[in-house]
Amino acid sequence: MKYQQLGSSDLMVSEITLGTMTFGEQNSPEEAAQQLDYAVSRGVNCIDVAEMYPVPPRAGTQGRTEEYVGRWLSKQARDKLIVATKITGAGRGMEWIRNGPRITPIQIKMAIDASLTRLKTDYIDLYQIHWPDRNVPMFGNSEFDPGAERDTTPIVEQLGAFADLIQAGKIRHVGLSNETPWGVSQFIRAADDAGLPRVASIQNAYSLLNRTFEYGLAEACYREQVGLLAYSPLGFGTLTGKYLNEDGTGRMTLFSGFGQRYNKPAVTTAVAAYDALAKQFNMHPVALALAFVRSRWFVTSTIIGATTMAQLKQNLDSIDVQLNDELLQQIQAIHLYSPNPAP
């Protein structure tokens, strides 16, 4: 396992991060602990959670993922691990979270205290805004709509609240998620102008099916030293190839309306092409997809998630896979023929 510096922070994160969104819905506390133990034994030092998890989000389970991780975390050497969690953003319902989640100074303080309690820890290494407080296209919507504008907390006020949490020792670094190039630039500018903490990271979707990060965000993050934690590297499981065979065990079939980004018309054609390419090179499609994401120069860590130990082992075994130039050229050929079917 390799470790890389996360942006301009002092965090050295493993090239694989363990995602936990199934803990509390598809995984029991015992299964969660087993996954966490195994991932750490393989060198993973970064655990990613969120206050809204597990998924799909609902009032009856909200916060359960942090609770499961907290039970396990309380028995670990805390200083050996990097714990990242996220505050729920605005505009997507979930009124059961703080009577309507927003990224305001008051709500930020409420959210961090609740997360610290559930995680049974005194501090969070990386505290991320799950998605922007302002109106932005996300989760499969690719067009900005000025008509959807809403009240928003100024970025400098958001950063000021995070600075207070850093001063209080409750968080170490701030991160973004599901952000845009404009958003990254504005957070950096506001921090520099007001002498507030710079964001260390961005957690955005990146996979063979969604390479939109390469367009504007790659440059913005490179120039501003913001590290990418790439989520959904397997495209919600589509890149495993299981949905080509109508496998009924995946989240997209278990939960109606879930993962709409990956239900778009061109996804199946692209997945089939990558599946065939993997077989051509005697490789499992999981290894192909994860090795590709890990190979990108702008990816600091790849977030994997699993519901079974077999899946977790397979995902972690991908760190031994290297893609040669011929294979990368064929990946690019498929991409040019079917670019970003799941943006």
N, C-alpha and C positions, 0 to 999 in steps of 0.2 A: 504494500500500500504506500502510495506517495502522498506527500503533504505539501500544500501550497498556501502562501500568504493570501488572505482574503482582502482584496483591495489594498487600501493604505492602513488597515488595522494591524494589530499585533496577533491576530488569530491565525494559526496554522491549521488548516482544515484538511481532512482526508479527502482524497480524490473521489470517494464515494461518501455520500451523506445518507443516513437512514431516514426515509419518510415514514410517517406514522398514521396517516389519515384513516387507515382501516381499524386502528385500535379502538375498541369500544363499540364497533358495529359488526365487523366481520371477524374480529379477533378478540379473544378473552384476555383478562389480565395475565394469565399464565402463558398464553401464546405470545403476548406482547413481550413479556420478560424473556422468553426463549429467543425471540428474534433479536432483542437488544443484546442479550448475552453473546449470541453467535456473531452478530455484526461487530461488536467490540473485540471479540476474539480474533477477528479477521483484520483488525486494524482501523476500523471505522471509529472516528472520535467525534463526529458531528451528528446530532440528533435534531430533526426538524419537526416541530409540532405547530399547533395554532389553537387559539381559544375557541374557534368555531367547530373544530373537529370533534367527533368523526364525521365522515361524509357518508351519505348525503346529510346536510345539516338539518337538524330539527331540535325543537326545544327540549325534548326528553333525553337527548344524549349530549347536548352541548357541554363541552368541557371535560368529557369523559376521557378523551385521549390524553390530555394533560394529566389527569388523575392517574391513569395507568402508568404513564411514564414516570410520574412523581413517586409512585410506590417503588418502582425499580431504582430510580435515581437516588432515593434516600439511603440505599444500601451500597452506593458506589463511591469511588474516590472522585469527588465533584470536580477537583481542579484538573483532572485528566480528560474531561469531556467538554465539548462545546455544545451548549444547549441553545437552540434557536426557536423562538415562537413568534406568533404574529397576532396583531390586533386587527379585529374585523373592521372592514371599511364600510362606507355608506352606500346606499342606493340599491341594495339587493334584498330588501326585506329583513328577515331575521329580527323582528321586533322583540323577540325574547332576550336578545343580548342588549343590556343597558337601555331597554325601552326604545330601541332604534339606534344602532351603532353609528358613531361618527368619530372622526379623528380630531377631537377638541382637547384642550389641555385637561379639562375635568375628566373626560372619558378616558383619556390615555392613562391617567393616574388610577382610575377605577379598574381599568383592564389589567394593568401590570400587577396590581396588588392581588387580584383574583388569580391570575396566572401563576404568580409566585406561590400562592397558597396551594393550588392544585399540584404544582410541580415539586412542592416540598423543598424549595431551595431559596437561598437569600438573594440570588442574582440571576439574570439572564445574560448570556454572552452576546447574543445577537437578537435585538428586538425589531421586528419588521412590520411595516404597514402592509397588510395583506393585499389591499388594492387601494388606489388613490381615493382621497376624500372628495375630489372633484369628479366631474363628468368625463369619463374616457371610455373608448370602446375596449371591450375585453371579453375573455371567455368565449371566443368564437365570433364576436362582433368585431368587424374590422374597419368599419367606417365611423368617423367622428360625426356626431349629430349635435350641432349647436342648439337645436331645439330642446335638448335634454339637459341644458344647463341647470344647476341648482346652487344653493348657498354652499359655500365651502370655507373651511378654516384656512386662513393664509398660511403658506408653507413656513414662514418664519415663526409663526406661533406654534405650529406643530413641532418644529425643531427646538424651540425654547422649552417646551414641555419635556422633550426627550433629554435635553441638556440638564434639566432639573433631576431627572431620574438617574442620569450618569453621576451627577454630583452627590446624590443620595446613596449611590452604590447599588442601585437596583438593576441597572443594565450597564453593559460595557460598551456596546456599539449599536448603531442604528442601521437598519437595512430597509430597502424598498422591495415591492413585489408587484408584478403585473403593471409595471411602469412603462412610460414612453420616453423617447429621447428628450422631448421638451421637459418632462417631469424631472428626469435625472439632472438635466442642466440647471433647472430652477432650484432644486434642492441644494446643489453644489454652490450656486451663486448666492443663495440666501445664507447658507452657512458661512461662506467666506466674507460676505458683506457685514454680517452681524456677529462674527466671531463665535459661531455656534458649531456643534459637532458635524463633521462631514459624514454622509452616508458611506458605509463600507461596502455594501453589496446590493445586488438586485437579484430577486428570485423570479424568473420568467420561464415560460414554456419554451423548450427547445428540443427538437427531435428531427428525424428524417422527414416527418410530415409537416413540420413547422420550423422553418429556418429564418423567420422574419427578424429575429434578433440581429442577423448579419447586416441588415440594411442601414439602420441609423444608430441602434443601441450599441453595436460593437464599437463604433468609433467613439461615441460619447463616453462609454465606460472605460475604454482604453485611455483616453486623454485625461479623464478625471479619476483614474485609479479606483474603479468600482468593480468588484469581482462578481461574476455570474454564478449563481447556484441554479443549475438547470433542472427544472421540474418536468414531469411527464416525458422522460426520454423514451419511453415505450409507447407514447401516445395512448394513455389510458388502457394499455394492454393490447391495442390493435396491432402493434408491430411484433407481437409474439406470434401472430398468425392464427390465433385461436378463433377469432371471429370469422375467418375464412371458412371454417368448418362448422359454423353455427354453434360454437361452444356456449352452453347456457350458464356457465359458472362465473362469468366475468361481471364486473359492476355495471357495465352498460346494459346487460340483460337482466340483472337482478333488480336494478333500480330504474324505473321508468323515467325517461326524460333526462337521464344523467349522462354527462359527457357529450353534449350536443355538438361540440366542436369537431368531434370525430365521427359524426353521422352525416357528413357532407358528401355530395355525390362522387367526387374524385378520390376519396380516401381509399376505398376498397381496391381500386385499380393500382394505386401507388403501393399499398401494402402488399398486394400480390406480386408486384414487380420486385420489391425488396426481399420478399420471401423467396422468390425464385433465385435471386442473386445470391442469397445466403446459401441455398442448397447447391448452387453451382460451385461455390468455394468450400463445400463440405463444412458449413458453419451453421449453427443454430441462429435463427433470425433475432433472438434476444441478444446474442453476442455481437452480431453485426450492428444492431441499433445502439447498444450501449457503448461499444467501442468507438463508433463514429462520434457520438457526443463527447466522449472523454478525450478524443483526439483533437478537438477544436482548441485553438490557442487561447480563446477568450473564456473558456469554461474553467472555473476554479474547482468546482465540485459538482458531481452529478447526483441528483436525489433519486434514489430507488425506493420502491415500496413493494411489499409482498403480502399475500394473505396466507401463504404456506411456507414452511421451512424449505421445501424443495425449490420453490420460486426464488427465495432469498439466496440460497446457495448458488443457484444458476446465475442470478444477477451479479453476485460478488465474484464468481469465477470469471466474469467477463473482463476483469482487470488484467488478466494474462493475455488477452487478445489484442493483437496489433494489426491494423489494416495496411496492406501494401499499396503502392501507387496504382497498380492496375485496378484493384478493388475500389479505391477512392475515385478513380476516373469513371468507373461504371456507376457508382453512386451518384456522381455529378450528372451523368447522362440521364439517369432516371429523374433526377431533380429538375433538370432543364425541360424534360418532357412533361413532368407533372409537378410544378413548383408549388410548394406550400398548400397542399389541399386542406389542411386543418389549421388555418392561422388563428 
